[in-house]
Amino acid sequence: MQQRTLPAKPLLPPAEVDRPCPHPVSPRDMIGMARVGGAAVSAEGLAVFAAKSFDFDSAEWDEQLYLLDVGIALACSDAERQAQKHVTCLTGTKNKKNNTPQLSPDGQHVAFLSNRAGSMQVFVQPLSSPGEAQQLTDLPTDIGDLVWSTTGEMFFSAPVYVDGAATEEPIKLTADRDKAEKESKVNAVLFSSLPVRQWDRWLDAKMNHVFLLPVKRKGSSYCLDGPPRDLLAGMPAECPVPPFGGTEDFSMSATHIAMSMRPPLAQDEAWSTNRHIYLRELADTREKTLGACLTEENSGYDLHPKFSPDGQHLAWLSMATPQYEADAERIKVRDARTGAVRILAADWDYSPAGLLWSRNGERLLFSAQIRARSCLCSIDVKTEAISVLTQDGSSSLCGETSSGSLVYTHTTLCSPAEIWVCNADGSHTVQLTFFNRFKLSELTLGLVKELTFTGAKEEQVQAWLVLPAGVQDLQKAEPASVPMAVVIHGGPQ
């Protein structure tokens, strides 16, 4: 992998001070840990990611974007990596949000969302040299779920009202209506159908829609090439799907977009788990159309669509049992030329999550819950052979370099998420960031042990045992007995 000189603004560790003796984790320690997010990864091995920390003085979160070169990081010594000399801060807006990084098709710029100008908008910044980010959008509402496709278009989501006629400016109409309702003295709402509430929010006529944002190169940067276009204009449909949906709910090829959505205004929506994959041509500007439904025959859960790099195959995750959120997930792959759909590794014991195609299109990368660990895995699309690439902790894939190296976030019961890298087969794992190294050095953490016991039906049940801080052996604990909290996670199914 080619090495390159990174721009200025190196991230330096805090000055050495007299540190307190190690102590058990407190709520302040938990809040004070840096949160490292997923990275956008280029073929050349550049990784741009967000990390945020809490500013106790201002009681605000400070979220910045950082850049690292995997090749340079691997060439560093362990001490240099731990000092993060290979990590560069790209943004400097104190106590502002800078997140959702997306690399340009040529890997020379990064687009991201930031509230530095008030609301969450799209900004673009070059990677080759430090400089002020350029604001690309100035819409009247917050936007989210930014994606920069390999063909050059950007996509984002925004909540818009869907109970009126389609309009050329749905975001402005939504902002004007929100302002009028906020100023109104009437706050009564009439619901005519179910559901009326989801988790902690009331369901009104505002739904997330995916927008296409045309952009073009202008000199050394980018500019808009037209207004954003609502790809769900006039439809009472929602993508991404709350409360957990994000960019994984839609995927683009050069000519089509695939979206995972609930059927619009289905009568059984309040108790149904049904979601379909809809396929629509990007050039189709008609209103009130979702495109072709690819999963009409399945009343279960179809989600996480992902196009192959050449756009000739579409993969997604599917549950077969209706109204059953705990059903096993299976990978389905559709051939764009023939329409034929295959189920990969239908008899595998675990459920895949978070699909990503390898750059050569020969395998699908994903994570799976295996013995209370979130392991990185891969499956050969032709042979259906599955490989478990990581064994410990919880890992979430960020991207793949042209050499096949996998960049991912990794966390354990004793450490928050950091950026790691491994070979294509999961070997040679290396930690690349150490945002919480100094904070963790001040803490006494509980020793973690894995155990099994016999449960109902004489089946073996796995559990984690976390000893109190400072206790290494329960037989030698002082005092003779220590408190124990039992945490059992269950669900409606």
N, C-alpha and C positions, 0 to 999 in steps of 0.2 A: 504494500500500500504506500502511495506517495506521501512523503512527509512535507509539511508546509509550515511556514512561520505564522504564528497566531498574532492577532492584533494586541494592542496594549490592554491595560486594566487587568493585570493578573489578580487572581483571588488569593489573598495571603491569609495565613492563620492569624488569630488574635495574638496580641503581644503577650509574652509570658508574664504571668502574675502569680502571686501566692494563691494556690488553689486550695479550697477547703478539703478536708479529709473526705474520702469516699463516703457517700451516704445513700440510703434507700431512695428509690424514685418517688418524687413528690408530684402533685398536680402541676406545679410550676415547671418542673423538669419536663413533664410530658408536653406541655404547651410550648416550651422553649425549643423542642427538637425541630430541626429543619425538615421540611417536607419536600422530597425530591420527586418530581413527576416524570412521566414518560418522555422519551426523546424522539425527535425526528432524526433519522439516520440516512446519510447519503451513501451512494455506492462507494465513494472514495474513503468512507470511514469517518466523516464529520458527524458529530452528534450535538444537536441543540436541544436543551431541556430547560424546564422551569424548576426553580427551587424557592420555597418561601419560608420565612421565619417570622415569628411574632415579636414586634417591637413593644416591650413592656412599658416604655416611657410614654409612647403615644397611644398604646392600646390598639394598634393597627397591625395588619399583616403587611409584610414587605415581600413582594414576589418579583424575582428577576429572572432573566434568561441567561444561560451560560452555554459556552461552546467548548468542546474538547475534540481533539483529533485522536482516534483510537490508535493509529500507528505511533504517534508521538508518545501517547500514554504508555503503550507497551514497551517503548524504548527507555522509559524512565526507570530509575531504581525504585525499590519499594519506598524508601524514605521520601523521594521526590513525589511519588504518587500520593502518599499520605499527606504531604504538604500542599497538594493540589496545585503544583506549579504548572501543570499542563492544562488547567481549567481557567477560562477567561470569561469575565462578566461582560455581556453584550449590552445590557441596559443599566441605567443609573437613576431611574425615577423612584425616589425614596417613598416607601409606603404606598406604592401603586401596584396594580395587578398587571403582570406581563406573562401571558401563558399561551397554550395551544400553538407551539411553534410548528411551522410547515416550511419545508425547503422548496425553493424554486426548481423547476425541471432541470436546470443546469447546475444546481447545487451551489450557486454563488450568492444567493439572497435567502433571507428568512422572512416569512410573513408570520405575524402573530396578532393576538388580541390583547388590547390594553385599554385601561380606563384613564390613562394619563391626561386625556382631553375632556374627561367627564364621564361619558358612557363607554361601554366596551365596543371598540371599533378595530378595524384592520389597519395594521402598520406594516411597512416593509423596510428592511434594513440590510445593507450588504454585509457579507461575512469577512471580506478580504481586508477591511480596514475599519477602525472605529469611526463612528459618525452618528449623527442624529437620525433617528428613524423617521420615515416619511409616512404621514397619515394618508391612507388610501380611501377610507370611507368616512362619511360624516352623516350617519343616519340618525333619526330622532329617537331610536330605542337601542337598548343593548342587543348585540348579536352574539352568537356562540357557534361552537362546533365547526371551526374553520378547517377546510381541506384545500390544498393546492394540488390539482391533478397533474399527472405527467404530461398532459396535452396543453397545459397552460392556464386553463380556467380555474377560478377559485369558486368554492362553494361554502355556504354558511347557513345557519338556521336562525330563525327569528319567530317569535310568537305573533300571530296575526289573527284578527277576527274573521270567522268563516261563516257568519250567519247573514251576510249581505251579498250583494252582487260583487263579482270580481272587479278589481280596480287595478289601474296601472301602478298605483303607489300604495300597496296594502300596508307597508310599514308606517308611512306617514298617517294614513287613515287610522291605524291602530293607536298611534301616539296621540292623535287629536281626540279620539274617543276616550282613551284613558284619562286625558286631561279633563275632558268634560265630565266624566263620571266622578273623578276626584273632587271636582268643584261642585257637583250636584248635592243637594240636601237630601236626596232620596237614595237609600242604600239597600232597599228591598230587592230581592231577586226571586223570580218565578222559575222553577225547574219543571219541565214538561216531560222529562225522560230520565232514566237511570243510566249511569251512575251520577251522583251529585258531588261526591267527594273522593279524593284519592290521597291516602296518607295524610299529609298536613296541608292540603290545598283544596279549595273548592273548584269544581270543574265548571267553567263558563264557556263562552263561545270563542275563546282564544285558544288557538292550537299552534304547535310548532310546525313551520313549513321550511323546506329546503329551498334555498335560492342559489341561482347561478350568477356569479359575478364575473363578467368578462373583463380581462386585464390585458395589457400589451406592454411591451418593452418600450421605454422612452429614455434614450440616452443610456446612462448607467443605472437607471432605476426602472420603476414600473408606474403605470397610471391606469385609470379606468378606461375601458373601451365601450362603455355603455352602462345603463342603469341595471341594477340587480333584477333578475327575472324569477318570479315565483313559479317553481316547478309543480306546485300543487294548487295553482290559482283556482279559486272558486270551489274547492273541495273541502268538505268537513272531515278531513283526514289529518293525521298527525305523524310527522317524522322529523326528528327523532321522537321516540315514544317515552314520555315520562313514566316513572320518576328517575329511571336509571339510564335511559337511552342517550346516546351521543353519536360520535362520528361512525361508530361501528354499525349504526342502523342504515347506512347508505354507502354505496360504492359506485365508482364511475369507470367506464371504459372510454375509448375515444369517441364512441357514438351513443352510448346508452348510460342510464343511471338505474341501479337496482335499489329499491327501498323496502324496508321491513315495516309494515304498518298493520294496525287493526283494520278490519273491514269497516268502511265509513258508516257510522250511525247504525251499527248492528243492534238488533233488538235484544240480544243476549249479552251485550257488552259488559254489563255489570258483573256477570259471573263466568264469563268466557275468558280463556287464556289464548284464544285464537289470534294469530298474526300471520299475514301472508307476505310473500315476496312479490313485489310489483316491478315490472320492467318497462321502462319508458325511453323512447328516443330523445336525446338531448335537443335535437332539431325540431321536435314536436312542440309547437307553441300554442296548441289548443288549450282552452280552459276546461275545467270540470272533467278532467280525465286523469286516471291513474296509470294508464298503460295496460299491459297484459299481466294478468295474475298467473304466476308460475306454479302456485301451490294450492289451487282451488280444491283439489281432492283431499287435502289434509286439514283437519279441524283442530290440530294441535298448534304448537308454537314453532314458527319459522322465523329465524332471526340471523343477524350478523352476515349479510351478503358480502361477498368479496370476489371481485373480478381477478382473473389471472393476468399476468403482465401483458400478454398479447391480446387480451380481451376475448379470447375464444372459449373460455370456460368461466362459469360462475359457481362458486361454492357458497354454501350456507349451512347453518346448524338447524336441526329439526327435531322436534318432539312429536311423537305420533298420537299420544293419548290426550283427548280433549279435557279441558278443565282440570289439568293435573300438572302443576308447575314443577314437580319433583321428578318428572319422567326423564329417562335417559335421553341425552342429546346425541344425534348422529350427524355425520358430515354427508351432505349431498352435493354432487357436482353435476352441473348441467352443461352439455355441449351446445354452444351457441349455433353451430351449423346444423345440427340434426334435431336439437331439442331433447335428446335422450338424457335421462337423469340416472345417475348411479349413486348407491349408498356405499360409503367406504367403511370397512371394518365394522360391519353391523353387529358383530358379536363381542366387541371389545367391552371389558368390564367397566370402563370409566367414561365420563362425559367430557368431550372436548369443549374448549372455550377460547374466544379471542383468535379467530382465524387470520393467518397472514400467508400469502403465497411466497415461496422462495423466488429469487430474482430470475432463475432459469425456468420457473414454472413446473418443475419436476416434483416438488413436494409441498405440502401444506404444513405450516408451523402453527402450533397452538399450545395452550396450557391445559392441564387436567388436574383435578383434585385426586391425588393418590396418597392414601394413608395420611390424611390431614396435612398434606403438603401440596402446594401448587407447583407442579413440575412442568418444565418446558418439554414439549414433545414434537415429533414430526411424523408425517405419514407419506410414504411414496404413493403418488397418485395412481401409478400404473399397477404396482404390485400389492398395494395396500399394507405394506410392511410398516409397523409402528416402532419408533425408537423413543425411549424416555431419555432425555438429554441431561436433565438436572435431577438431583435426588433430595436435596435438603432445602428447607425454608420454603418461601413462596416467591415465585418468579413470574414476571410479566414481560412478554416480549415487546421490544420497541422497534427493532428493524434489523436488517441484514446488510452487510457490506458486499461488495462485488467478489471478495475472496471467500465469502460464506460465513464469516464471523458473525455471531449473533450478539447484539447489544440488548440488554434487558435490565429491568429493575429487580432488585432482590432484597428481601426482608426476612427476618427471623423473629422469634419471640424475644431475642436479646438485642436486636438492632433494627432501627428504622430503614426504610428503603434507600438504597444507593444504586448507582449505575455500575453494572458489571458487563463483562464480555467473555465469550467462550468460543471455541472452535465450532465448526458446523456439526460435529458429532458430540458436542457437549463437553469435550475435554478442555484442559488448560483454562479453567475459570480464573479470571482476574478482576478484582475490585478496582474500579476506575475513579470513584469519587468517595470522599470521606468528610462530608459536611458535618457529621455529628461525632467525629472522633474525639474532640476535646470535651464535649458534653458527656459522652459515654464514659470517659476516663474518670469523671468525678462521681460516678454512681457505683453502688454495690447492687448488682442484679441477682435475682434468684436463679439458682441452678435449675436447668430444665431437663427433665427425664421423660422418656416415653415408656408407657406401660400398657399392658392388656389385661383384661379380666373377663371372666365368664358372665355373660348376661342372660337375657331371656332366650329361651329355646336352646340353651347351652351354646350360644354363639359367642365368639370372641369379640370383645368391644375394645377399641383402641382409645387411649386417653393420654393427655399430657399432664405431667405433674410438675408444677413450678414451686420450688421450695422458697420459704421466706428469705429475704435478702440476708446474706451472711451465713446461712445454714448450709453446710456441705453434707452433713450426715444426720438424718433424723434420730438415729440411735444415740448420737452424742450431742443432741441439741440442748442448749441451755436457754430457758428452763426446759424441764423434761417434756413438756407438752407445748405444741405450737398451734395457733389457730389455723383452720382450714376452711376455705371457701370452695364449694362445688359449683361449677358453672356447666349447665346442661343446655345445649342449643337444640331446640326443636322447631317444628313448623306445622302449618295446617295440614300437611300431607305426610 
